[in-house]
Amino acid sequence: MADVVKVATRDAYGKALVELGEKNDKVIVLDADLAKATKTINFKNAFPDRFFDAGIAESNMMGVAAGLAAVGYTVFASSFAMFAAGRAFEQIRNSIGYTHLNVKIGATHAGISVGEDGASHQCCEDIALMRTIPGMTIINPADDVEARLAVLAAAELDGPVYLRFGRLAVPRVFDESYRFEIGKGNVLREGSDVAIIATGLMVAEALAAAETLAAQGINARVINMATIKPIDKELVIAAAQETGVLVTVEEHSIIGGLGSAVTETVCEACPVPVIRVGVEDKFGASGPAVEMLKIYGLCAENIVEKTKAALALKK
């Protein structure tokens, strides 16, 4: 078996920014003193006259991004998810969201997989925060291929976008033939017993769980839902109607993220049992990223157990 390619989605973000910069001289990148970590340093090295470091002042950076967007630039404002979504929420809401400006927020180091940085930096609330802002598009890519395409698509979309990237190198799910479309999910594996809807780095874990379930006679459909807002309601409802039970999987709090978006959708259109796999109502802890994911149940083994629990609820 060939070795599994693993790449962090933040690496794809840095490379995609350079690609955009080569095509469009109206692209500007801002960072908050974390360019090496967010990988925006790639853009800085390629286009130093279009890169600006705001220092450790994320809220101010969002205001600068809004000003640049207001005069016609496409702006990517980057920092860790904890600081981008958390510290700068008010500025994103009032200066970017309310005015519907063309600012793309590149939030890296999201979730428990920040690992040793600990609870203060393991942001598992960012999607919930961004979902409350009217007109905000939220994209959480599964791998580096999807991350690159998401950045390119975000640049073409009119209005604010929250792009969520990880620090941990994750398995490549897609090949170069993959076509990404904002607002559309895609079925990675067919199945009729249950549908597992996953986002971000949990997509690979969901696929691994489906393999284990298949060996036990359970046929699980796996859906990649990179765009969490607007969620692909048609795909979610179809999965609910055709399987009768859903499992959502995310490296985020079970409150306000993908699980909430899916349950809100099916409750209105096709009520079925939904089990949410994610970070329970708790903070993170410091430790190696892979170990943290297992401790918090963000792994194939736990998805298998939760899926069996979901099937027990099926009518």
Secondary structure by P-SEA (a helix, b strand, c coil): cccbbbbbaaaaaaaaaaaaaaccccbbbbbccccccccaaaaaaacccccccccccaaaaaaaaaaaaaaccbbbbbcccccccccccccccccccccccbbbbbcccccccccccccccccccaaaaaaacccbbbbbbccaaaaaaaaaaaaacccbbbbbbbcccccccccccccccccbbbbccccccbbbbbcccaaaaaaaaaaaaaaacbbbbbbbcccccccaaaaaaaaaaaccbbbbbccccccccaaaaaaaaaaaccccbbbbbccccbbbbbccaaaaaaaacccaaaaaaaaaaaaaacc
